[in-house]
Structures are given as C-alpha cells and as structure tokens.
Amino acid sequence: MKLIDSLVTQAAGIAAVRRDLHAHPELCFQEVRTADVVAAKLTEWGIPIHRGLGTTGVVAIVKNGSSPRAVGLRADMDALPVTELNTFAHASQHAGKMHACGHDGHTSMLLAAAQHLAKHRNFDGTVYLIFQPAEEGGGGAREMIKEGLFEQFPMEAVFGMHNWPGMKAGQFAVSPGPAMASSNEFAITIRGKGGHAALPHTGIDPVPIACEMVQAFQTIITRNKKPTDAGVISVTMIHAGEANNVIPDSCELKGTVRTFTLEVLDLIEARMKKIAEHLCAAHEAECEFRFHRNYPPTINTAAEANFARRVMAEIVGAENVLVQEPAMTAEDFAFMLQAKPGAYAFIGNGDGSHRDMHHGGGPCMLHNASYDFNDDLIPLGATCWVQLAEQFLQGPKAPEGTAA
C-alpha cells in the first residue's frame, strides 16, 4: 500500500477531528457546528473558502499554477436521526442523532486531503473540495447545484467516495455505470365505503383492494420490465381501520421504488398508477395515487470510473480494486453526476473489529446504531483524493459534452 507519508503523519490529528464530529452529529441542513469546524480548519491551513451553498455547505478552493482546469472532490457532512448504542468516549452527545453512515469520516478524509494539497500544491489548476450538507434525504447536492455550485466553481469532473462495511479495509471498488439506485416513494389512498364487518355487501371494503394491489405491483417487476433490468417495489406500510368489526372508509399504502435507470422508473411509475386506479375502479372505489422521485440513479461515467480505478490500483494494487457491485441504496451525489462527468467509489470499512470497546451490540453496518467509522481509512482515503486530483489535472482534458 502506497500511502503519502505526510497523510500518515497527520492522521491522528485528523482522527481527533473525526471523533469530535462524531460526538456532535447534526441532521440535514442543520450542520452549523460541523461547517464551522470544517471552515476553521481550512482557514487555519490558508485555504480560501465559500460558505452557504445549500444552507450549510462549504467549498474550499486550492489553486496552483496558471491552468484553467479544475476538478471537484465531494464529501457529505450530515448525520442520521438514530439513537446511538455505542458508549465509547466519542459517542453522540445529542440524543436521537448519530453519524451512523460515516459522513464524519468522509469529511475527515477530505479535510486531510485539503491540508496536503494546500501545503504541497503538486498540480497545475484548481481543486474544489465540496463539503456537502443534507445527503440523508435532504438532497443537499441538488440544492448546492441549484444555488450555483458548478457556475461559481466550474470543474471538468467531480468525484465522491463512501465507506463500505463488509469490504476489507485497504480495498476500493469503482466501475463504470450504475453505482446506486434511484430512490422514490409512493403513497396510495383507496377510498371505499365503510360499514359493519358483518354486512360487507352494504359497503366498499378498501382492504381486499389493497391486498390485490400489493400482489399486482409485483407483476410489474416479473412481467412488465425486462428480466435483465433491475427494479424493486416494496410496499412497506398499510394503514386501515380502527375496530375489528368495522369496514374502514379508506386504506393507505406507502412504500419505495428503486431502479438503476430512469427508463425503468418511468415504466414502473406508469404501471403502478394504472394498476392502482383501475383496480379501484373495478371495485367502485376511488384512488389517490402519489409518486415522488427523491434521488435519481448514481451513474458513473466510463472514463472517470476507469481513471479512478487506475489511480486506486497504484495505491493498493489492482487486486484490491474490486468491481463495484451496484447497490439498491441511493445517494444524492447522483445529481452531481447528472451535471458533470465523474465517479462515485466505495472504500472498504472492514468488518467492525476496529471499533473501540463499549460499542453497541449490533453489527458495524451503515445506518446501524452500533456503527463507527474506521479511522485507519483516513490516510488511505486522503491519499486517494490527493492522487485523483493531481493525476486528473496532469492528464489530458476530456472532450466537451461528456457529462452524464
């Protein structure tokens, strides 16, 4: 493993910052203290910053030489509404809030890279370091873009990275094509006619309609879309009724849809709407169908993903740069990849054996109350960021019009 010496030397100090962030988690668009810590460190290292995009976002600007070329590196900063089970010294001090996805670690890896880039400046051009709020459901990337991220800080490509529990520390994964799925949610209200459960013929029962609907939705996956196209429809909530001898007036279904392409998403949404409305009509009930698209699929562009693989292979060896298996989880870095070429990579977080004593009894998995980021990744992730930026700016400029 070829780590940058200065990043190894400063790793303990950056790890202390990471643990401070872990102890003070903040939810989406509330990352005021986190942004203050990030801004203070960047300013201490003499790096110009811009604050306020996406409410609490921070963009650092590291320039050198005269080249107009630029590349972006992104880390997310927000925590989750999770009550932490860990009781070690850096456990969350805010009840009901926790860095259960490792965004404290992502921020710290990018801070370590910023410190090195500012000190050594072994490149010609500009590196924009994007500390983004509100990845966990708030669409912070979308908001930063809306408020002028890529106009104020024009860049040829943008890269993101997420820790991945279960993958060995010292390994990366990145590949062209889908990295994560789109995230979408639906809510369907079936309005029937309530009545006595012993006299069902006098009403219109929405419950059996809902049962038919749940089953029918799965035929979209098995009979409407191509078997080789990935898609998930999960009905996760059904709410109806207040008494065991009363047919309710209405029933509500809620759930999520995940796909790797917008074409499959369009198909699923259209078929769900038609099935829901026609099933209700067949039973003389009314239907209210609502479908909300949260995050699009995260699609890596080929040139940038392959470039990242080459850089990572130089650091950890080609055998430790895995094929990236697409995950049905979602990521708002997708919005950045809709606007710019780039790639979203995974860095192995290990099996959880890195955790201090007094961790929770659960596994060290993302969104788990016993999770903790592996601080050993800080010099590795930062080395990757530095090498990506330096080699990208040394390489040939991509042709115009290569955005995803």
Phi and psi in degrees as a GROMACS rama.xvg file:
@    title "Ramachandran Plot"
@    xaxis  label "Phi"
@    yaxis  label "Psi"
@TYPE xy
-105.831  88.9491  LYS-2
-92.2866  151.438  LEU-3
-75.4428  126.645  ILE-4
-56.0001  -43.8189  ASP-5
-65.5168  -29.8214  SER-6
-72.2153  -34.3292  LEU-7
-66.4666  -41.9428  VAL-8
-63.3062  -39.8875  THR-9
-91.0062  1.84398  GLN-10
-61.0607  -39.6042  ALA-11
-63.6331  -40.4694  ALA-12
-65.2252  -39.728  GLY-13
-70.1266  -35.5193  ILE-14
-62.2467  -34.9563  ALA-15
-64.4887  -38.2975  ALA-16
-64.0146  -42.9942  VAL-17
-59.4049  -44.1316  ARG-18
-69.6712  -31.7523  ARG-19
-64.9702  -43.1166  ASP-20
-63.946  -38.7306  LEU-21
-62.7891  -36.8898  HIS-22
-73.9469  -16.407  ALA-23
-128.841  63.9258  HIS-24
-71.1161  147.557  PRO-25
-135.093  139.177  GLU-26
-79.6155  176.718  LEU-27
-59.1165  134.329  CYS-28
66.11  9.25013  PHE-29
-115.445  14.8636  GLN-30
-79.3422  51.0585  GLU-31
-69.8053  -52.413  VAL-32
-64.4994  -42.4209  ARG-33
-58.286  -47.5532  THR-34
-63.1174  -35.4944  ALA-35
-64.3139  -42.7761  ASP-36
-62.7216  -46.232  VAL-37
-60.8684  -48.2301  VAL-38
-62.68  -39.7138  ALA-39
-64.1951  -43.135  ALA-40
-64.7568  -45.2294  LYS-41
-61.3884  -43.1802  LEU-42
-64.5744  -40.7528  THR-43
-56.7999  -34.9767  GLU-44
-90.1347  8.05619  TRP-45
76.8288  25.6816  GLY-46
-100.204  123.491  ILE-47
-63.1735  144.229  PRO-48
-134.326  158.977  ILE-49
-127.023  131.742  HIS-50
-118.784  154.367  ARG-51
108.943  -15.8991  GLY-52
-64.7279  133.142  LEU-53
64.4356  31.3555  GLY-54
79.403  -59.5448  THR-55
-123.186  11.6827  THR-56
-67.8775  152.191  GLY-57
-128.944  130.764  VAL-58
-119.941  123.948  VAL-59
-101.616  144.027  ALA-60
-121.989  113.727  ILE-61
-115.777  113.383  VAL-62
-114.696  154.408  LYS-63
-158.818  143.998  ASN-64
72.7547  -157.832  GLY-65
-119.119  -0.736157  SER-66
-68.3073  140.046  SER-67
-81.6705  -0.957655  PRO-68
-71.4782  152.001  ARG-69
-153.414  151.005  ALA-70
-136.968  150.644  VAL-71
-114.218  140.586  GLY-72
-122.916  131.853  LEU-73
-123.834  138.703  ARG-74
-132.02  146.452  ALA-75
-97.0063  154.257  ASP-76
-119.571  -15.0263  MET-77
-86.1858  161.085  ASP-78
-106.768  -174.625  ALA-79
-115.855  155.238  LEU-80
-80.2139  68.9104  PRO-81
-126.147  137.881  VAL-82
-85.5017  115.948  THR-83
-70.5799  137.864  GLU-84
-95.1053  -16.4553  LEU-85
-67.6904  147.499  ASN-86
-124.916  14.6856  THR-87
-69.3941  174.326  PHE-88
-60.1533  -32.5811  ALA-89
-99.6324  18.6042  HIS-90
-63.5229  158.896  ALA-91
-55.0554  134.692  SER-92
-96.6381  2.55088  GLN-93
-119.175  109.673  HIS-94
-56.8382  135.318  ALA-95
78.9674  8.30937  GLY-96
-133.88  138.985  LYS-97
-158.241  143.002  MET-98
-81.9878  78.6832  HIS-99
-95.9852  7.45911  ALA-100
-126.822  -0.958508  CYS-101
86.1456  15.5909  GLY-102
-66.7444  -25.3733  HIS-103
-61.4486  -39.4381  ASP-104
-70.966  -39.4775  GLY-105
-61.3397  -45.3994  HIS-106
-59.8378  -41.3193  THR-107
-69.7928  -39.6841  SER-108
-60.8544  -41.0571  MET-109
-71.8699  -34.0778  LEU-110
-62.4514  -43.9645  LEU-111
-60.073  -42.5831  ALA-112
-64.0354  -40.3847  ALA-113
-60.4606  -43.4857  ALA-114
-60.6509  -44.446  GLN-115
-66.7674  -46.8418  HIS-116
-59.7177  -40.2026  LEU-117
-69.129  -33.4335  ALA-118
-78.374  -38.7622  LYS-119
-102.506  -35.7206  HIS-120
46.3883  53.9869  ARG-121
-90.6094  55.6218  ASN-122
-160.957  166.807  PHE-123
-123.719  107.751  ASP-124
141.645  -150.304  GLY-125
-132.919  136.188  THR-126
-111.864  121.327  VAL-127
-100.022  122.606  TYR-128
-104.876  113.891  LEU-129
-102.861  111.824  ILE-130
-101.063  103.256  PHE-131
-99.6689  136.777  GLN-132
-85.7682  167.238  PRO-133
56.4873  47.7466  ALA-134
-76.1386  -32.5103  GLU-135
-78.9212  70.8706  GLU-136
94.1739  -12.0402  GLY-137
-91.8234  -12.5641  GLY-138
65.8888  42.3954  GLY-139
-59.9886  -34.6495  GLY-140
-62.6251  -44.7511  ALA-141
-59.8807  -41.9121  ARG-142
-68.5913  -40.0265  GLU-143
-62.3515  -40.3071  MET-144
-65.3823  -44.4464  ILE-145
-57.3508  -35.4024  LYS-146
-89.823  10.6393  GLU-147
103.303  21.4447  GLY-148
-52.7383  -52.0442  LEU-149
-83.4367  -15.4011  PHE-150
-79.7156  -43.7001  GLU-151
-74.0336  -29.4429  GLN-152
-130.583  73.5881  PHE-153
-65.4217  130.142  PRO-154
-140.756  151.462  MET-155
-76.0541  -34.763  GLU-156
-154.121  163.901  ALA-157
-139.928  141.699  VAL-158
-125.682  144.884  PHE-159
-132.943  161.95  GLY-160
-150.71  140.207  MET-161
-131.945  137.619  HIS-162
-67.2986  149.833  ASN-163
-134.097  99.1294  TRP-164
-60.2692  146.817  PRO-165
92.0048  -24.499  GLY-166
-89.8187  137.21  MET-167
-60.5615  139.641  LYS-168
-61.827  135.575  ALA-169
99.5698  2.31227  GLY-170
-119.127  151.379  GLN-171
-123.642  163.688  PHE-172
-145.113  127.688  ALA-173
-158.89  140.306  VAL-174
-151.042  157.289  SER-175
-64.6066  153.345  PRO-176
93.0151  -158.577  GLY-177
-64.0604  132.694  PRO-178
-108.673  -40.0385  ALA-179
-141.658  162.828  MET-180
-88.6928  168.069  ALA-181
-72.4302  152.998  SER-182
-119.852  124.489  SER-183
-143.172  152.986  ASN-184
-133.91  151.894  GLU-185
-133.149  155.519  PHE-186
-141.272  126.344  ALA-187
-126.067  124.735  ILE-188
-108.189  121.901  THR-189
-101.171  118.691  ILE-190
-106.904  114.208  ARG-191
-110.69  -137.516  GLY-192
-142.365  112.571  LYS-193
-70.2099  163.937  GLY-194
178.387  -167.832  GLY-195
-76.3983  134.481  HIS-196
-64.1602  -22.2315  ALA-197
-83.6748  -8.53025  ALA-198
-127.215  59.9613  LEU-199
-63.2022  -23.4795  PRO-200
-70.1157  -12.9498  HIS-201
-90.5461  -4.43268  THR-202
-130.112  -170.809  GLY-203
-127.208  105.842  ILE-204
-81.9148  116.969  ASP-205
-77.863  -15.4278  PRO-206
-68.5877  -50.9254  VAL-207
-64.3853  -28.177  PRO-208
-63.8242  -42.9092  ILE-209
-62.0669  -40.5307  ALA-210
-62.8461  -43.8885  CYS-211
-59.8087  -40.4676  GLU-212
-65.0509  -43.9729  MET-213
-58.9174  -44.9773  VAL-214
-66.8865  -42.0437  GLN-215
-64.6007  -33.9923  ALA-216
-59.5898  -32.4431  PHE-217
-71.6138  -18.9017  GLN-218
-70.7711  -20.9671  THR-219
-63.427  -43.3804  ILE-220
-69.8996  -40.23  ILE-221
-92.8104  -19.2686  THR-222
-129.588  -14.8917  ARG-223
-103.464  -41.1941  ASN-224
-91.3834  158.987  LYS-225
-63.3724  138.693  LYS-226
-58.7577  -25.693  PRO-227
-83.5201  -8.09005  THR-228
-94.2259  129.1  ASP-229
-79.1644  142.802  ALA-230
-167.355  143.86  GLY-231
-133.023  130.154  VAL-232
-118.167  118.341  ILE-233
-123.298  113.827  SER-234
-83.6051  114.494  VAL-235
-110.136  -10.7576  THR-236
-143.68  135.424  MET-237
-133.185  120.751  ILE-238
-121.589  124.206  HIS-239
-164.169  146.111  ALA-240
80.5851  157.15  GLY-241
-135.019  -14.2035  GLU-242
-144.404  150.663  ALA-243
-77.2842  -7.51437  ASN-244
-117.922  22.4056  ASN-245
-127.69  125.213  VAL-246
-75.2407  123.813  ILE-247
-75.0293  158.633  PRO-248
-72.2772  -30.8361  ASP-249
-147.442  164.491  SER-250
-142.903  137.826  CYS-251
-118.965  133.583  GLU-252
-113.804  138.888  LEU-253
-136.33  156.168  LYS-254
178.11  -162.99  GLY-255
-134.467  153.051  THR-256
-127.295  134.95  VAL-257
-128.843  135.761  ARG-258
-146.042  164.509  THR-259
-100.943  -7.39257  PHE-260
-136.336  152.592  THR-261
-71.2857  -28.0264  LEU-262
-64.2648  -44.7123  GLU-263
-67.2301  -36.9451  VAL-264
-62.6432  -44.0603  LEU-265
-58.4748  -43.6404  ASP-266
-62.2213  -47.5502  LEU-267
-63.7292  -45.8791  ILE-268
-60.8975  -45.586  GLU-269
-63.9247  -43.3076  ALA-270
-68.1888  -40.3286  ARG-271
-60.2036  -43.9172  MET-272
-62.1905  -45.0557  LYS-273
-66.2582  -43.9953  LYS-274
-61.4632  -46.4797  ILE-275
-61.4227  -48.7557  ALA-276
-68.3605  -40.1227  GLU-277
-74.9741  -35.6157  HIS-278
-62.4192  -43.526  LEU-279
-63.1453  -43.194  CYS-280
-62.532  -37.9316  ALA-281
-63.0842  -27.4367  ALA-282
-104.58  12.4007  HIS-283
60.2597  32.1684  GLU-284
-106.677  166.046  ALA-285
-101.559  153.466  GLU-286
-131.76  132.847  CYS-287
-117.953  114.096  GLU-288
-110.406  123.416  PHE-289
-127.071  131.928  ARG-290
-135.618  123.995  PHE-291
-121.791  126.376  HIS-292
-92.2846  115.965  ARG-293
-87.1875  -73.293  ASN-294
-118.601  138.025  TYR-295
-74.541  171.306  PRO-296
-65.9603  147.55  PRO-297
-91.5615  109.271  THR-298
-117.191  115.036  ILE-299
-77.6852  134.835  ASN-300
-77.8176  146.822  THR-301
-62.7631  -48.9286  ALA-302
-61.8536  -42.3018  ALA-303
-73.0849  -37.6483  GLU-304
-66.1951  -42.8348  ALA-305
-68.1286  -35.7742  ASN-306
-61.5743  -46.3551  PHE-307
-61.3732  -39.086  ALA-308
-60.3388  -42.9577  ARG-309
-63.3335  -43.7529  ARG-310
-63.2123  -45.7367  VAL-311
-63.4267  -38.2763  MET-312
-62.5445  -34.9141  ALA-313
-65.9085  -26.6141  GLU-314
-87.9519  -46.0909  ILE-315
-118.009  -1.49929  VAL-316
91.437  142.953  GLY-317
-59.4709  -31.2213  ALA-318
-68.6267  -16.0632  GLU-319
-104.029  11.3051  ASN-320
-109.831  100.753  VAL-321
-84.7817  160.361  LEU-322
-67.679  131.82  VAL-323
-81.9637  110.634  GLN-324
-78.8679  119.926  GLU-325
-58.1573  140.12  PRO-326
-109.827  146.559  ALA-327
-80.3743  0.264049  MET-328
-71.4133  168.824  THR-329
-124.918  163.065  ALA-330
-154.559  129.06  GLU-331
-79.6136  0.582321  ASP-332
-59.579  -18.1649  PHE-333
-53.1974  -37.6753  ALA-334
-63.6652  -37.2353  PHE-335
-67.4514  -37.827  MET-336
-74.9702  -16.628  LEU-337
-73.8743  -26.2559  GLN-338
-96.8582  -28.2482  ALA-339
-138.631  151.323  LYS-340
-62.7465  154.827  PRO-341
165.371  -171.806  GLY-342
-151.541  148.44  ALA-343
-118.701  120.07  TYR-344
-114.495  161.974  ALA-345
-109.375  143.531  PHE-346
-123.022  127.394  ILE-347
-61.5556  132.089  GLY-348
-101.315  -0.490569  ASN-349
83.7518  -169.362  GLY-350
-99.8868  4.1012  ASP-351
100.444  -4.3817  GLY-352
-70.1447  -10.6004  SER-353
-74.9619  -14.7939  HIS-354
-67.6425  143.151  ARG-355
-63.6155  164.343  ASP-356
-59.8549  158.551  MET-357
73.9226  25.6191  HIS-358
-80.9374  165.091  HIS-359
-67.9913  169.994  GLY-360
-79.6271  -8.84141  GLY-361
-85.7688  175.593  GLY-362
-74.2399  159.696  PRO-363
-87.5022  69.5416  CYS-364
-116.718  157.659  MET-365
-59.7168  140.078  LEU-366
65.4379  21.8342  HIS-367
-105.44  141.401  ASN-368
-69.2898  -6.92289  ALA-369
-106.695  8.27494  SER-370
-71.2226  151.384  TYR-371
-152.942  142.95  ASP-372
-69.75  146.569  PHE-373
-87.8621  107.81  ASN-374
-64.2193  -19.5595  ASP-375
-64.0262  -16.2368  ASP-376
-78.3228  -15.9261  LEU-377
-59.0595  -52.7418  ILE-378
-67.0265  -30.5902  PRO-379
-70.2686  -49.6967  LEU-380
-62.4755  -39.7517  GLY-381
-67.3217  -38.6435  ALA-382
-60.185  -42.8265  THR-383
-60.7892  -45.6489  CYS-384
-59.794  -45.925  TRP-385
-62.7547  -47.2716  VAL-386
-65.5184  -38.4182  GLN-387
-59.5603  -47.6263  LEU-388
-65.2753  -48.5759  ALA-389
-64.2477  -45.6714  GLU-390
-72.5336  -33.4415  GLN-391
-62.2307  -44.5447  PHE-392
-74.7044  -17.7027  LEU-393
-85.613  -21.6296  GLN-394
-82.8893  179.237  GLY-395
-70.2122  147.638  PRO-396
-72.9111  136.993  LYS-397
-66.709  149.857  ALA-398
-61.493  153.408  PRO-399
-65.3019  149.765  GLU-400
79.4057  27.7321  GLY-401
-103.021  16.536  THR-402
-64.0607  151.106  ALA-403
